Amino acid sequence: MDLGNMLSDSFEYTKEALMEKWLKWILLIIPFMTQGYEIQIFKGTKPAPEINDWVINFINGIKLAIVGLIYALPIIIIAGILFLGAILALISGDPRVLMTAAGGAVIGVLICVVWAIILLFIVPFAFIRFARTDKFGEAFNISAILAHLGKIGWIAYVIALVVLLIMAIIFGIIVSIISTVLMFIPLIGGLLNFIFQLILMPPVGIFSARYLTQVYDAAGPA
C-alpha cells in the first residue's frame, strides 16, 4: 500500500466533496447525514458523489450508526454494570464491598479496553461490508472480515491504522489550539467553538471513510 498516495487522495477527495458546495456541507452537519454519505464512499464511489436523495442518505446514516452501536454494546453493558456496582458499593459503605467493586472495575475496564482494540480492527471493514452488500448480517460476518484482513496483511493494516491515528492526533492538537483561542473570545467564544466543531464533522468523516476504503480495496476484489 502506498499510504502517502492514499492520504493525498483522501485529502483531494474531501476537497472535491465539499469545497464550494456550502449547502451540502451544512446539510451534512445534521445528525446521521455524514454517516449516510460515508456509505456511498465505502462503496468505492469516485469521484466524490453528490447526494440525490437526502431522506435515503439520512436513513442510511441511522443504519450505519446501528451497526456501530451493536458492536459497542458489550462496552456499554459493562460500563453500565460498573456504574451501578459503584453506586451500590458506595451506598453500602462496607469496605469489603468497596474492595470487591474496585477489583471488578479493574477487570471490567480491562475487558472494555481489549474489546475497543478489537473493534478498532474490525468495525471499519464491517462498515464497508455493510455498505457494499446492504445487508446487516454481512456487517457481522467476522470470518469474512478477518479473511479480507488476511489478504491485506495484518502488519500492513496495523501500519495503515497507525498512520491514520497519527494524522488524527496531529489534527486534534491543531483543533484544540484553535478551540482554546475561540473560547477566550468574550460572550460568543463558546458558540463560535461549537460551530467550529460542527463544521469539522463532515470533512473528518469523509477523509477517514475515503482512506479506509482505499485500505480495504488494497486487498483486491473481495
N, C-alpha and C positions, 0 to 999 in steps of 0.2 A: 504493500500500500504506500502510495505517495501522500503522506499526511500533509505535507506543505501544500500540495496542489489541492487536496481536499478542503483545507482551511480557506484557501484563496477562493475556491469555487463556492464554498458556503457563504463567504462574505459577499461575493458578487451576486449570488442567488438572492440573498437577503435584500441587497440594494435594488435589484430588479423587481422584487416583490412589493417593496414599499415606497421607494423614492418617487416623489411627485404623485403619489397615489394616497392623498391625505385622508379621503373619505374611507378608503379601505383600511388604512392604518387605524383610524379612530374606531371603526366598527370591530376590528379585531381585538380591541381592548375589552369589549363586552365579554363577561364570563363564558367560557367554553368555545368562543369563536376561534381563538388561536389554535386550540386543540383540534377543532374540526378542520381547520386549514392544514394542520400538520398531517392529517390523514392523507390529503392529496399529495403532500410532499413525500410521505412514506411510500406512496405508490410508485415513486420514481419519476414523477411528472417533471419535465423540464422542456421549456423554460418555466419560471415560476408561474403557477396558474392563477387565473382570476377566479372569483367566486361568483358563480352564476345563480346559485340558489342559497341565500343566507339562512333560510329555515333548515334546510338539509345540513348545511355546514354546522349550525348550532346543535342539531340532534347528534351529528357525528362526534362533536366535541364532548357531549354528555356520555356517549358510548365509550369513548376513549378514557374518560375520567372514571367510568365504572370499572373498566379493566384495571386501571391503576389502583382503584380502591380495593378491589378484590385481592390483588397481590399484597396490599398493605394491611389487610385485615388482621393477620397474626400480630403485627406490631401494635395495632390499635387495641386489640383484645388484651394483649399482655400489659400494655400501658394502663388500660382501664382497671385491670386486676391489681396492678401495683398501686395505683392511686387509691383504690378502695381499701386495699390492705393497709396502706399507710394511715389512712383516716381511722380505721378500726383500731390499729395498734396505738395510735395517739389517744384515742378515746379510752382504751383500756387502762393506759398508764402503767401497765405491767412491764418491767424491764425485760423479762424473758420474751414476752410477745414482741416488744420493740426489736430485740436482737434477731428474733426469727424473721420478722418483717424486713429487717435490713439485709439479712442473708438472702432472703427471697428476692429482694430488689436487685441485688448484685447479679444473681443468676438471671433474672428477667431482663436486665439491661444487656447482659452478655448475649442472650438469645436474640434480642432485638438488633444488636449490632451485627451479629452474624447474618441474620436474615436480611438486613439492609444491604450488606455487602453482596449477598446472593442476588438481591433484586437489582443491584447496580449492573450486573452482568446480563440478567435475563429480561428485565422489563423493556429495554429499548427494542430488542428483537421481537418481543411479544407484541408490542405496539405495531411494529412493521408487518408482522404476520397477520394481525387482525386487519390492518388497513388493506393489505393485498388480497385477502380472502373474504373480507367482510363477514367473518364467522367468529363468534365469541370463543368457540371451542379451540380454534387454532391459536388464539392468544395464550392458551394454557397447554398447548402441545409441547411440553417440556422436552420430550425426546427429539422432536423436530428442531426445536430451538438449539439444543445442545449439538445436534448433528451439523447444523449450519455454522455454529461457532467453531466446530472442529475443522470445517472447510477453510475458514479464515485463518485459524491457528490461534491458540489461546494467548500466546506471547504477543502476537501482533494485535490482538483485540485489547489486551490489557494496556499495551502502549498507546493505542488509539484513544482509549478512555482516559488514560493519564494525561495525554495531550489536551483533551477537551477539559479535563479538570483544572489543569494549569491555566488554560485560557479563562475558565470561569473564575478562578481565584484572582487573576490579574484584573479582569473586568470588574469583579466585585470590589476590589480595592479602589479602583477609579470611581465607581459608582458611590462608594461610601464617602469618599472625599467630597464629591460634588454634593451629596445629600447633606453632609455636615455643613458645608458652606451655605446651602439653601436654608437650613434650619436656623441659621443666625440672622436671617432677614426678618426684621421686626414685623409682627402681625400676620404676614402672609407666608412666612417661611415654611410652616407645616403643610399648608395647602400646596405650595409650589413643589415641595418634596414628594407629596402624594401623587401629584400629576406627573412628575418626572418618573416615578416608579411605574406608573401605569403605562406611560409612553414606551418604556423599555420592554414591556412584556412581549409584544409581537415580534420585534427583531430578534430577541433572545430565543424565543421559541422556534422561529423559522430557521435561524442559523444552526441551532442544535439538531433540529429534525433533518435538515439537509446533510449535515455532517454524518449523523448516524446512518442515514440512508446510504450514503456512499460507502461507509464501513460495511454495511450489510451486503451491498452489491459487490463488494470486493471478493466475495466467495464465488461469484459467477452465478449462473442460473440456479434458482432454488429447486 
